[in-house]
Amino acid sequence: MTAGKSNLTPGSAEKGSRLWMQRLVDAPHFPLLAQEFAAQVGEDVEWVAPLPQNNFKEYKLNQNEAMSSLFPGADKMNIFDFWPKNQPQWDGIAIGRNSGTLYLVEAKSYRQEAEGQKSKAKDPKSINQINETLKKNHAVHFPQGNFTLWTEGHYQLANRLTFLYEIQARCVPQFFPSVQLMLLNFVGDPTMKKTTREEWESYYSNVFEEMLGTAQTPQGVLLLHLDVELCHRYQALKNMVRNRSTAFAALMHFIEQETAYLTAPASTTYHPRHRHGLLEHSVNVAETMLKMRASVAPDLSEESCVIVALLHDLGKAGVPGTPQYLKNDEEGARYPYRWNRELTYLSVPVRSIYLILPYFPLTEEETQAIVYHDGQYVEENKCVAAREEPLTLLLQYADNWSGFVIEKKLQK
């Protein structure tokens, strides 16, 4: 059961795994989540549920809406004779666009959400049918595991595994080439008690060892850990641009969908040089700049601070179809990324302005801040010495503090 509204209640969630599932399936508004999810799965998916246009309703596989989408023309009893009518409700159901795989998704955002679960069945006949099906799958797939944990403590995971293997036996290849259970764990959920990737990995390793007799992820199971903290911070900043929201939304849609802004590193050597490093750095600069503004320059436009901070290094994304940085696949390479020699040379600030202006009108002050954000570290910026606008100075300080203090601490 997810925190907040009951899983049985359609509608928008406010926190926890249900909130992040709803954001994940709403790719146009939360592209960072969708892109990272696809990277981990290995393909894009077509979501069957939950869907924004269907009030984020979640389904049991034997509900008519799910049956018509997944098993057209099938007899419910032929597929689901192994379980009582009251089935598990899935946090997500998706189909791989390339593989055609049916993905059954169980999502969690903090460890306590996954722990200490028991069957809620009351009817003796249902209890007996559930137990017999659990016993059969335990004996066939995990005879070395502790069966007591299948009914006491980890019942939900047990019935999800059972559904995986029973649906595989009944629906492959008649309806799908393969079926997989996706255990989707959200990392760093700021709406709940944050759980790290390491904590999730340790939790499942221990649970699998105790329950299944092996610490390895079971066959047919995808164990994913999706970090949502950066997405949460980024979205909060974008929401602060209100006066020019329409043009800003058009710009962000362009750079999120057409460039490498969301996935690029911030550099090859200094700033965060990993996937999402550019976005991470931009968010760090924006948050730092807002804190500085509140202390020393409260009259500056909050909106302008967010705009110039998020966009000051946009040029590092390259252009549509040609990123500035490429993965460094050379044997013995010192750094994970290298410059793309196919990209026409422009300085980062100039390329940033080149990408921004067709979609979004910057003020003179915002333009100066982005063009000269490197300050006096760059020789060609000497011309603006002592003529910087307050917005430019604040961006310079925030950029330096983020790069030389915040991000250096994170790298240690």
N, C-alpha and C positions, 0 to 999 in steps of 0.2 A: 504494500500500500504506500503510495506516494504522499509526502506531506502536502498539506493544503486540502484542496477539494478531493473528494473520493474519486478514484479511478473510474468509477461507474458513471460519473457525472460529466457530460460533455461541457465544453466551454474553455475559455482561456485560463491558464494556470498562472499563479503568481510566484511560485518558487519550486525548488526541487527538481527531480528528474522529469516530471511532467512538463514543467516550464521549458526545460532544455530540449526535450523531444519536440515540443511545438515550435521552438525556434529552429531546430535542425531541419524540420520538414518545410519550413518557410524560407527556402533558399534565396528568393529575390531580396528579402530583407535582412537575412543573416548569412551572406555568402561565405564568410570565413568558416563557420561551422560546417556548411555543406561541402566545401572544398577539402577540409581536413578529414572529414568523415569519408569522402570518396577516396582520398589518398590511402587511408588505412584499410578500407574494404578492398580496394584494388579496382573499383569500377563505380560509375554513377548508378544510382538506383531510382526506380519509379516507386514512389510511396503509394500504398493502398490505404493506409491509415497510420496515424491520424492526419487529417487534411484541414487546412484553414477554411476551405469552402464548405466543409462538413462539420464546422464547429468543433474541430479536433476530437471527433468521436473515436473511441477505441473499440476494437472488435474482439469477440471470440470467434474462432474459426468456423463454428457451426451456425453463426448468425447468417440470415439470408443475404445481407449485403456482402459479407465476406465470401460466402459460397458462390454467389454469382460472379464475383471477380476472380476467384482463385480456382474453383472447381466447377465450372459450368456443366450442367447436366448430370452431375454426380448425385448419388443417393447418400444422404447424411449418414444413415445407419451403416452403409458399407465402409465409410471412411472412419467414423467415430464410434464404432461398436465397442472400443476398448475403454471408454470413459463415460461417466454419467453425463446427462444433458448439460448440467452446469459446469462449463469448461473454464479454463484459465482465460483471462482477458489479456491480450498482448499490448505492450506499450507501443509497439510499432510493427507493421507488416510491410515488407517491400519486396520488389522483384528487381534483380540485377539487369541492367539494360544490355550488357554484353553477354553475360553467362546465362541469363534466364533463371538464375537461382532464386528460390523462395527464401527470404530471410525473415525469421521470426525473432522479434527484438524484445529483450527484457532489459530495462534501463534502471540504473541506480545512480544516486548522486552523493550518497554518504554511506558509510559501512553499516551503521545501525539499521538502515533500510533493508539490508540484505540478510540480517541475522535473526535467529530465534523464531523462525516461521513454522507453523504447524497447519495441518489440514483443518478446514472449518466445516467439513461435511458433517451432517447430523444424521442423515438417513442411513440405517444399518446396511441396506442393500448397496447404496452408493459407496459407503466406507469400504465394504468388502470388495467391490469392483475396483476401486482405486488401489487398494492394497495389493490385490492380485496382479494388477498391471504393473505396479511399481516393482513387485517381487520378480516378475518375469524379466523386466528390463535390467534389473540389478543382476540377476543370475546370468543373463546373456552377455551383458556388456561390462559389468564391473563386479564379478563374483568376489574379488579380493577386498571390496569396500565394506564399510560398516553400514549395514542396512538400517539400523536403528536411526541413523541420521537422515535417512530418506523420509521418515515420517515424523521425526522429532528434531527440530532445529534447522534443517535445510530442506524442508518439504517443497518449497516453491522451486528451488533449483532442481530437485528430483523430478517434479512433474513437468518442468520445462524440458529436461533431458528425455523424459519418457515420451512427450509429445514429439520431440525431434525424431526419435527412432521409429515411433509408430507411424508418423506422417511420411517419413522416408519410405517405409515398407509399403505403404498404401498408395502413394502419389508419385513415386518416381519409377519409371519415366512417363507415366500416363499424363500427368499434368505439368510436371517440372523436371528438368534434367537433374536437379539436385535441390536439397533442402538443407539449410543451415540455421542453427541457433546462434543468435548474436547476443552476447552478454556485453552490453554497452554501459561503461562506467564513466561518469562525468568527473573530471579532475578539477579541483579548486573551485567548486561551486560556491560563490559568495553569498548565495541566498540561504545556504544551509551550513552545517559544520563541514569545513573544507577537508577533502580527502586527497592526499597526494597520489601520484602514479605508483610510487613505491609501496604505499599502504595498500592500494588495490591489488598490486601484484602479490604482495605477501599474503593478503587475505585469501585470494583464490588459490594460491599454491597450498596453503594450509587446509582449506576446505576440500580441495580435490584430493589431497593426500588422505584425509580422514574419511571422506565420504565415498571416494571412488577407488582408493588404494593406490593412487599415483598422483604425483604433483603436476603431471603434464596436462595441458588442456585437452579435453576429450576430442575424439574424432567427430567432425561435423560441427564443432563449436568454434565460433570466432570470438575471441576475448579482446575487446577494444577499450582503450582508455582515451577519452576525448577531453582535452583541456578547454574549459569554458571561461576561465578567469580573464584571459586577454580579450575574448569576445565581449564579455560583460563591460569591461573598462572602455573598450573602443566604442561600443554602442552608446554608452552613457555620454561620451564626448560628442559623438555625432548628433545626439538628441539636443545638445545645447545650441546648435545652429538653427535659430528659429526665424529671424527676420528675412533671411534669404534661403529659406529651407528648400524651395522648389528647385532653384538652380543648383544648390549644393547637393541635393539628392541626385540630380542628373549627372553631376560631375562624379560623385562617388560611385554611382552605378557604372559609369564608363570605366573608371580606373580599377574598380573591383572585378569587373567582368572581362575587361579587355587587356589589362596589363598585369604584371607580376607583383603589384603593390602588396597584396595580402600574403604572398608566399616568399618574396625575395629576402635575402639577408640584407643587413644594413651596410655591410662592407665585406671585403675579403680578408681584412686583418684586424681592424680596430673595434668598431661598433659591433653589436651582436652579429656574428657571422654564421648564423644558423637559419634554417627555414623559419619564416615569420619574423626574422630579426628587424627588418625595416619597419614593419607595423609595430613591433614591440618598442623600438626606439622612438617612433613618432608618438605613440601613446605616452611613453615616459616623459617626453619633452612637453607634451600638452598638459599633463597633470602637474608637472613641475612649474610650468609657466603660469598656470592658474593659481598655484600657491603663492608664487612670487608676486603676481598681480594683486592678490588680496592683501599682501603685506605692504608693498611699496608703491603700487600704481593702481589703486581701485577705480580711478576714473577711466582707465583703458577699457575698451570694449572687450567683454568676456568672449563674445562671439569671434572677434578678430583673433584673439589669442588662440582659440581652438583651431581656427582655419589655418593660420600660418604654421602652427606647430604640427598639425597632421599632414600638411602639404609641403613643408620646407624641403624635405628630401625625396619628394615624389619622383624626381628625375632618375633616382636609383632604380626605379621599376623598369626603366627602358621605355620602349614604345610597344604598341600592340603587335604581337608576333615576334618581337625581338627584345628579350630581356637584357638588362645591363650585365647581370651576373649569370654564369652557367655553373652547373655542378662540375667540380674538378675531378674527373675520373682517371687522371693520369696516375700511374703507379708510383707510390712514394710521395704523392703530393703533400705539401706541408699544410695547405689550407683547403677547406672543403669547397670553396667557390673560386672562380676566376673571372676576369673581365671577358666580355663577349666582344671579340674583335670585329664582328660583323656589324656592330652598331655604329652609326655615324657619330663622330665625337661632338658632344656638346657638354659644357660644364653642367653639373647637377642642377644648380639654380636655374640656368637657362632652359634646360629640358623641363624642369618643373613648371615654369611659366608657359612653355610651349604646350604642355598637356592641359594646363588649367584653363587658359583664357578662352578657348572655343566653347567652353561649357559654363564658366563661372566668372563674373566680373569682379576683379579684385580692386580694392581702393589703392591709392598711391602708397599709403603707409604699409598696407599688406604686401604690395609688390616690392617695396624697398626691403621689408623684413625678410622675405623669401630670398631675394637676389643676394643680399649681403649678410645672410645669417651666419656665415663662417667668420665674420668679424675680421680683425686685423691679422689673423693667422694666414690669410690669403693676400698675396702681394697686390692683386688687382683690386682689392677692396680698400686700398689706401686712399682712394679718391673720396670715400665717404667718411673718412675719419673726422670726428667731431661734428658731423652733420647727420648722425643717425637719429631717426625718430625714436621716441620711447618704446614703441612696439618692436622696433628692430633690436634695440639694446636688450629688451626683456627676452626676446627669442634667442639672442646670442648667449645670454647667461643661462637660460634654461637648457639650451642645447649642450653647452659645455658641462653643466652640472650633471645632466643625465649621462653624458658619455664618459666623463672623467671620474664621477663619483658613484652614481647609482648603478650603472652597468658594470663598472669595475668590481664593485662589491659582489654583484650577482655572479660574476665569472670566477670568483675565488672559491 
